[in-house]
């Protein structure tokens, strides 16, 4: 019995002693080596980029999309020799320096056994259409210009996360606790891809900086918007500091969207505003002036204080308001400006929000300027002179407007005083194709105008593209639209820059058909000369293109 107790005691004691000795060895003798091993095991929390939503035209052409690529990054425990064999010395060095390197599927399989973390990433890609509209993104995949910025919250989605464990040898031992990323939504624009492509080519072949905007008259939707010089958004995928400084400091400003971000003197394209101000008052449509090619301003003392010339040197002869709009008679509008006075001119400029932001859904819109005596005193500490009013009468002086502001003004004329907000968004849809937001047209402002004013104005603007055979009474856009098949109402503008030796800016805005407008076209070309000489011929080509597309 006593022997049995001893055996049981030994059987219980020996294993305990073994465990105790083993614990001593592990915790004391081999403590450092095991601590080094445990610390060598690494776990990464890795962000998984969410696919960014696409940007598309209304007819389904993709303007911006994500391309999936494989990217490698060193874990700090990589087998340098093996990685060099797989990727070559240049890419190996980049990994050692902490950079990410794009790899192929075959390379990825071999790299994950060599202490290199490989994961999928998305690279933004862009088509060549509408770069100023679409914009581009930053390195952190957030929009920093154009639609990419405007609708960034819809496009960017929600990133996911995962834990990645790395063994002592640098191999990946597991991926776990994954939070799946949620893809962004698709943004569908009002842009028509064929029209956009056409106007981009047309503008680039002009060899003049400028812009073309085409709008659906009754909706406010922008069908095409081109700015030149242009740029390729794909360069921002891997741009360095030197390249960025080069493009951002380029004197030709290729990144500038001239449609909304540049302001210019409008010239005669603003004359319909003064016609409206006159027609809405006590009007005398029989009122005429005799244009001799110049206007001499006589002061209260009876002495001549200024000589202002007409663009048509020999003069337009006897001219009423309708003819003045048709032939763009400066002398008539010099007189009309003095009659109206700057206060009434400014009043109607404010009614039409002529120098106010249009609220178009693009970042970077610039505000124009329509001056008055208070503005001039605040800025220059100078009084307002009659000469300032005279020059405002032909869209010069201190006036500067953006092309989108001028387009919006013509939208109000085309729609009898109702102006629809310009916009580029048609709708937003999720990855299942369900619409989650749809743009509803908005009225920017509404002005109650007399029917007689509207009828007279549209008839006069229709005359701009016509002629009765007399050069002095030829519409300023007649040579451009001679023989044209459809009904168009428009206005040219030839705006002096105020800089010696520079040619004038060339403007033309028009809508068609006149009585039930569907399209508004605006062309502005920097330093291209007369509005009828450069901008109007380009506008005719656009209207012809629209007519041909409609016939298909």
C-alpha positions in Angstrom: 0.0 0.0 0.0 2.9 2.3 1.0 4.6 1.4 -2.3 1.5 2.3 -4.3 1.4 5.8 -2.6 5.0 6.4 -3.5 4.4 5.4 -7.2 1.4 7.7 -7.4 3.3 10.5 -5.7 6.2 10.1 -8.2 3.8 10.0 -11.2 2.2 13.3 -10.1 5.5 15.0 -9.1 7.7 14.2 -12.1 5.4 15.8 -14.8 5.0 18.9 -12.6 8.7 19.2 -12.2 9.2 18.7 -16.0 6.6 21.5 -16.7 8.3 23.7 -14.1 11.7 23.2 -15.6 10.3 23.8 -19.1 8.7 27.0 -18.0 11.9 28.1 -16.4 13.8 27.5 -19.7 11.1 29.3 -21.8 10.7 32.3 -19.5 14.2 32.8 -18.2 16.8 31.0 -20.2 15.2 31.5 -23.7 13.2 34.7 -22.9 15.1 37.0 -25.2 15.0 34.7 -28.3 11.2 34.1 -27.9 10.6 37.8 -27.4 12.5 38.6 -30.6 10.3 36.0 -32.4 7.0 37.4 -31.2 8.1 40.9 -32.0 9.1 39.9 -35.5 5.5 38.9 -36.3 3.9 42.0 -37.9 0.3 42.9 -38.5 -0.6 45.7 -40.9 -3.8 47.6 -40.9 -4.2 48.3 -44.6 -6.8 50.7 -46.1 -8.6 49.3 -49.2 -9.4 52.1 -51.6 -13.0 52.3 -52.7 -13.6 52.3 -56.5 -14.5 55.9 -57.4 -17.6 56.4 -59.4 -17.5 57.1 -63.1 -18.3 60.3 -64.9 -20.4 59.9 -68.1 -21.9 62.0 -70.8 -25.7 61.9 -71.2 -25.3 59.5 -74.2 -23.2 57.1 -72.2 -19.6 57.9 -73.0 -17.3 57.4 -70.0 -15.2 60.5 -69.3 -13.6 59.3 -66.1 -13.2 55.9 -64.6 -11.0 53.7 -62.2 -8.6 51.2 -63.6 -7.5 48.4 -61.2 -3.8 47.8 -60.8 -1.5 45.7 -58.5 0.9 47.6 -56.3 3.8 46.3 -54.2 5.2 47.8 -51.0 8.0 46.6 -48.7 7.1 45.2 -45.3 10.6 45.9 -43.9 11.4 42.1 -43.9 11.7 41.5 -47.6 14.3 39.2 -49.2 16.2 41.8 -51.1 18.0 39.3 -53.4 14.8 37.6 -54.4 12.9 40.8 -55.0 15.8 42.0 -57.2 15.5 38.9 -59.3 11.8 39.4 -59.7 11.5 43.2 -60.3 15.0 44.2 -61.4 17.3 46.7 -59.6 15.4 49.9 -60.3 12.1 48.8 -58.9 13.8 47.0 -56.1 15.5 50.2 -55.1 12.2 52.1 -55.1 10.8 49.5 -52.7 13.7 49.8 -50.4 13.2 53.6 -50.4 9.6 53.1 -49.3 7.9 53.8 -52.6 5.0 51.8 -54.1 5.7 49.9 -57.3 3.2 48.7 -59.9 3.6 45.0 -60.6 2.0 42.3 -62.8 -0.1 39.3 -61.6 2.8 36.9 -62.1 5.2 39.1 -60.2 2.7 39.6 -57.4 2.5 35.8 -56.7 6.3 35.5 -56.4 6.6 38.7 -54.3 4.2 37.7 -51.6 6.6 34.9 -50.7 9.5 37.4 -50.5 8.4 39.8 -47.8 6.6 42.2 -50.1 3.0 43.3 -49.5 1.0 43.3 -52.7 -2.5 44.8 -52.9 -5.0 46.1 -55.5 -5.3 49.8 -56.0 -7.3 52.0 -58.4 -5.8 54.5 -60.8 -8.0 57.3 -62.2 -8.2 57.4 -66.0 -9.7 60.1 -68.3 -10.8 60.4 -71.8 -9.9 63.4 -73.9 -13.4 65.0 -73.7 -14.2 68.0 -71.6 -11.2 68.0 -69.3 -12.0 71.4 -67.8 -15.5 70.2 -67.0 -14.5 66.8 -65.6 -11.4 68.0 -63.7 -9.0 65.7 -61.9 -8.2 64.2 -58.5 -5.4 64.5 -56.0 -3.0 61.8 -54.7 -5.5 61.0 -51.9 -8.2 60.4 -54.5 -10.3 63.4 -53.7 -11.5 65.7 -56.5 -9.6 69.0 -56.7 -11.2 70.6 -59.8 -14.2 70.3 -62.1 -17.0 67.7 -61.6 -14.5 65.6 -59.7 -14.5 68.2 -57.0 -18.1 69.4 -57.3 -19.6 66.0 -56.7 -16.7 64.4 -54.8 -18.9 63.2 -52.0 -21.0 61.1 -54.4 -18.1 59.9 -56.4 -15.6 58.8 -53.8 -17.4 55.9 -52.1 -16.3 54.5 -48.7 -12.9 52.9 -48.2 -12.5 49.5 -46.6 -9.9 48.0 -44.2 -8.1 44.7 -43.6 -5.5 43.2 -41.2 -2.5 41.6 -42.9 -0.1 39.4 -40.8 3.5 39.0 -41.9 5.7 36.1 -40.8 9.3 36.3 -39.5 10.5 35.4 -43.0 8.5 38.2 -44.5 5.7 36.0 -46.0 2.1 37.0 -45.7 0.5 34.5 -43.4 -3.1 35.8 -43.5 -5.6 38.5 -44.3 -8.4 38.8 -41.9 -11.0 41.2 -40.3 -11.8 42.7 -43.7 -14.2 45.6 -44.1 -15.3 45.6 -47.7 -15.1 49.0 -49.5 -18.2 50.5 -50.9 -17.9 51.8 -54.5 -18.8 55.4 -55.3 -21.8 56.5 -57.4 -21.8 57.4 -61.1 -22.3 61.0 -62.1 -24.1 61.5 -65.5 -23.7 64.9 -67.1 -25.8 66.8 -69.6 -22.9 66.9 -72.0 -23.4 65.4 -75.5 -20.3 63.5 -76.5 -20.5 64.1 -80.2 -21.1 67.8 -79.8 -18.4 68.1 -77.2 -15.9 66.4 -79.4 -16.8 68.6 -82.4 -16.5 71.9 -80.5 -13.2 70.9 -78.9 -11.7 70.2 -82.4 -13.3 73.4 -83.8 -11.8 75.5 -81.0 -8.4 73.9 -81.0 -8.0 74.5 -84.8 -8.8 78.2 -84.4 -5.4 78.7 -82.8 -6.9 81.2 -80.5 -7.5 80.9 -76.8 -11.1 81.0 -75.9 -14.3 79.1 -75.2 -17.4 77.6 -76.7 -20.6 76.9 -74.6 -23.7 75.3 -76.0 -26.9 75.3 -73.9 -30.3 73.8 -74.1 -32.4 77.0 -74.1 -35.5 75.7 -72.2 -33.6 73.6 -69.6 -30.4 75.4 -68.8 -28.4 72.2 -69.3 -25.0 72.6 -70.8 -24.6 70.4 -73.9 -21.0 71.2 -74.6 -18.3 73.3 -72.9 -14.8 73.7 -74.3 -11.9 75.8 -73.3 -8.6 76.3 -75.1 -5.7 75.8 -74.5 -6.5 72.5 -72.9 -4.7 69.8 -71.0 -4.6 66.0 -70.4 -5.9 65.1 -66.9 -4.0 61.8 -67.0 -0.7 63.7 -66.4 -1.8 64.2 -62.8 -1.5 60.5 -62.2 2.2 60.7 -61.7 3.1 64.4 -61.8 6.2 65.7 -60.0 6.8 69.1 -58.5 8.7 70.4 -61.6 6.0 69.3 -64.0 3.3 70.9 -61.7 5.1 74.2 -61.6 5.6 74.1 -65.4 1.9 73.6 -66.2 0.5 75.8 -63.4 2.8 78.7 -64.4 2.3 78.3 -68.1 1.4 81.8 -69.5 -1.2 80.3 -71.8 -3.1 79.0 -68.7 -4.2 75.6 -70.0 -5.7 74.6 -66.6 -8.1 77.7 -66.7 -11.7 77.0 -67.7 -12.2 80.2 -69.7 -16.0 79.5 -69.8 -16.4 80.3 -66.2 -13.1 81.4 -64.7 -12.0 84.2 -67.0 -13.6 87.6 -67.5 -13.3 89.9 -70.6 -14.7 93.2 -71.8 -17.9 92.1 -73.6 -18.0 94.8 -76.2 -21.1 95.2 -78.4 -22.6 91.8 -77.4 -24.0 93.8 -74.4 -25.9 96.3 -76.5 -29.2 94.3 -76.3 -29.2 95.2 -72.5 -29.4 98.9 -73.3 -32.0 98.3 -76.0 -34.2 96.6 -73.3 -33.6 99.5 -70.9 -34.7 102.0 -73.5 -37.7 99.9 -74.8 -39.1 99.4 -71.3 -39.3 103.1 -70.8 -41.1 105.7 -72.9 -40.0 104.6 -76.3 -39.9 106.4 -79.6 -39.1 103.7 -82.2 -38.8 106.4 -84.8 -35.9 108.0 -83.0 -32.8 108.2 -85.3 -29.3 109.6 -85.3 -27.1 110.4 -88.2 -24.0 108.2 -87.9 -21.0 109.9 -89.6 -18.5 107.4 -88.2 -17.8 109.3 -85.0 -19.4 110.9 -82.0 -18.3 114.2 -80.6 -19.2 114.8 -77.0 -19.9 118.4 -76.2 -19.6 119.6 -72.6 -21.9 122.1 -70.8 -19.5 124.8 -71.8 -20.2 124.1 -75.4 -16.7 122.9 -76.0 -16.0 119.4 -77.5 -14.6 117.2 -74.7 -14.2 113.9 -76.4 -14.3 112.2 -79.8 -15.6 108.6 -80.0 -15.3 106.6 -83.2 -17.6 104.0 -84.8 -16.1 100.8 -86.0 -17.5 101.6 -89.5 -15.3 104.5 -90.4 -17.6 106.0 -93.2 -20.6 105.9 -90.9 -23.9 104.1 -91.0 -26.0 107.1 -92.0 -29.5 107.5 -90.6 -29.9 104.8 -87.9 -32.7 103.8 -85.7 -32.6 101.3 -82.8 -33.3 98.2 -84.9 -30.6 99.1 -87.4 -28.2 100.0 -84.6 -28.5 96.5 -83.2 -28.3 94.9 -86.7 -25.1 96.8 -87.8 -23.8 97.3 -84.2 -23.7 101.1 -84.6 -21.5 102.5 -81.8 -22.5 106.1 -82.4 -26.2 105.3 -81.8 -25.3 103.6 -78.5 -23.0 106.4 -77.4 -26.0 108.7 -77.6 -28.3 106.1 -76.0 -26.0 105.6 -73.1 -26.0 109.4 -72.3 -29.7 109.4 -72.6 -30.2 106.5 -70.3 -27.6 107.4 -67.8 -25.4 105.1 -65.8 -27.9 104.6 -63.0 -30.6 103.2 -65.4 -27.9 101.1 -67.2 -26.7 99.7 -63.9 -30.4 99.1 -62.8 -31.0 96.8 -65.8 -27.6 95.2 -65.5 -28.6 94.2 -61.9 -32.1 93.0 -63.1 -30.4 90.6 -65.5 -27.7 89.7 -62.9 -25.3 90.5 -65.6 -22.2 90.5 -63.4 -23.3 88.0 -60.8 -22.3 84.3 -60.3 -24.6 82.1 -62.3 -24.3 79.2 -59.7 -23.3 76.7 -62.4 -22.3 73.4 -60.7 -18.6 73.8 -61.3 -16.0 75.1 -58.8 -13.9 78.2 -59.8 -16.6 80.4 -61.3 -15.5 84.0 -61.4 -17.7 87.0 -60.9 -17.8 89.7 -63.6 -17.9 93.5 -63.1 -20.5 96.1 -64.1 -19.2 99.4 -62.7 -21.0 102.5 -61.4 -19.9 105.8 -59.8 -19.7 104.3 -56.3 -17.5 101.5 -57.5 -15.2 103.8 -59.3 -14.8 106.1 -56.3 -14.1 103.2 -53.9 -11.5 101.7 -56.2 -9.8 104.7 -57.9 -11.0 107.6 -55.7 -12.1 109.3 -58.9 -15.4 110.8 -60.0 -17.5 109.2 -62.7 -17.3 111.0 -66.0 -19.6 111.2 -69.0 -16.9 109.4 -71.0 -17.3 106.4 -68.6 -21.0 106.2 -69.4 -20.3 106.6 -73.2 -17.9 103.7 -73.2 -20.2 101.5 -71.0 -22.8 102.0 -73.8 -20.7 99.8 -76.1 -19.7 97.2 -73.5 -16.3 98.7 -72.8 -15.0 101.0 -70.0 -14.5 98.9 -66.8 -17.0 96.2 -67.7 -15.8 92.7 -67.7 -18.0 89.6 -67.9 -17.4 85.8 -68.0 -18.6 83.9 -71.0 -21.1 82.0 -68.8 -22.6 85.3 -67.6 -23.1 86.4 -71.2 -24.6 83.1 -72.1 -27.0 83.4 -69.2 -28.1 86.9 -70.4 -28.9 85.4 -73.8 -30.8 82.6 -72.1 -33.1 85.3 -70.6 -33.6 86.9 -74.0 -34.4 83.6 -75.7 -36.9 82.7 -73.0 -38.7 86.1 -72.9 -37.3 87.2 -69.5 -37.1 83.8 -67.8 -33.5 82.7 -67.2 -32.8 79.0 -66.5 -29.8 78.2 -64.3 -26.9 76.7 -66.3 -26.0 73.2 -65.0 -24.0 70.2 -66.0 -25.5 67.5 -63.8 -28.2 65.3 -65.3 -28.4 62.6 -62.6 -26.5 60.4 -60.2 -26.9 56.7 -60.0 -25.6 54.0 -57.7 -23.7 50.9 -58.9 -26.9 49.0 -59.3 -28.0 51.6 -61.9 -30.7 53.2 -59.7 -31.0 56.9 -59.8 -30.4 58.4 -56.4 -30.5 62.1 -57.5 -31.9 63.8 -60.5 -31.4 67.5 -61.4 -34.6 69.5 -61.7 -34.4 72.6 -63.8 -34.3 75.9 -61.9 -35.2 79.4 -62.7 -32.2 81.7 -61.9 -34.4 84.9 -62.3 -37.5 86.0 -64.1 -38.1 89.6 -65.4 -41.4 90.8 -66.6 -40.8 92.6 -69.9 -43.4 94.1 -72.3 -44.3 91.9 -75.2 -43.5 94.8 -77.5 -39.9 94.8 -76.1 -39.5 91.1 -76.6 -40.8 91.1 -80.1 -38.8 94.1 -81.2 -35.6 92.7 -79.6 -35.9 89.3 -81.2 -36.7 90.8 -84.6 -33.7 93.1 -84.3 -31.3 90.3 -83.4 -32.7 88.2 -86.3 -31.6 91.0 -88.5 -27.9 90.7 -87.4 -27.5 87.7 -89.8 -29.3 89.5 -92.7 -28.6 92.1 -95.3 -30.5 94.2 -97.8 -27.5 94.6 -100.1 -26.2 97.9 -98.7 -22.9 97.5 -96.9 -23.8 100.2 -94.4 -26.9 98.3 -93.4 -25.5 94.8 -93.5 -25.9 92.7 -90.3 -22.5 92.2 -88.6 -22.9 88.4 -88.8 -24.4 88.4 -92.3 -21.3 87.2 -94.1 -21.0 84.3 -91.7 -24.6 83.2 -92.0 -25.3 84.1 -95.6 -27.5 81.3 -97.1 -28.1 79.6 -93.8 -31.2 77.4 -93.7 -32.5 77.9 -90.2 -33.8 80.9 -88.2 -31.1 82.5 -85.9 -31.1 85.5 -83.7 -27.7 86.7 -82.4 -25.3 89.5 -81.6 -21.6 90.0 -82.3 -19.1 91.6 -80.0 -15.7 93.1 -80.8 -14.1 94.1 -77.5 -10.9 96.1 -77.3 -8.5 94.9 -74.6 -7.1 98.2 -73.7 -3.5 96.9 -74.4 -1.6 98.5 -77.2 -1.0 96.3 -80.2 -3.5 93.6 -79.2 -6.3 92.5 -81.4 -9.8 92.7 -80.1 -11.6 89.8 -78.5 -14.2 88.2 -80.7 -17.7 87.4 -79.4 -20.9 85.9 -80.8 -24.0 84.6 -79.0 -27.1 83.3 -80.7 -30.2 81.2 -80.3 -32.3 79.2 -82.6 -35.1 78.7 -83.7 -35.9 82.3 -82.8 -39.6 81.9 -81.6 -39.1 78.6 -79.8 -35.4 78.4 -79.0 -33.8 75.0 -78.5 -30.1 75.9 -78.5 -28.0 78.8 -77.4 -24.5 79.0 -78.8 -21.7 81.3 -77.4 -18.3 81.6 -78.9 -15.5 83.8 -77.4 -12.1 84.0 -79.0 -9.2 86.0 -77.4 -7.5 88.5 -79.7 -9.2 87.1 -82.8 -10.6 90.3 -84.2 -14.2 91.2 -85.0 -17.1 89.2 -83.8 -18.4 88.7 -87.3 -14.9 87.9 -88.5 -14.0 85.0 -86.2 -16.6 84.0 -83.6 -19.7 84.1 -85.8 -18.3 81.8 -88.6 -17.5 79.3 -85.9 -21.0 79.6 -84.4 -22.5 78.9 -87.8 -20.5 75.6 -88.1 -21.9 74.6 -84.7 -25.5 75.3 -85.7 -24.9 73.3 -88.9 -23.6 70.4 -86.9 -26.7 70.6 -84.6 -28.9 70.6 -87.6 -27.2 67.6 -89.1 -27.4 65.6 -85.9 -31.0 66.4 -85.5 -31.6 65.1 -89.1 -30.0 61.7 -88.3 
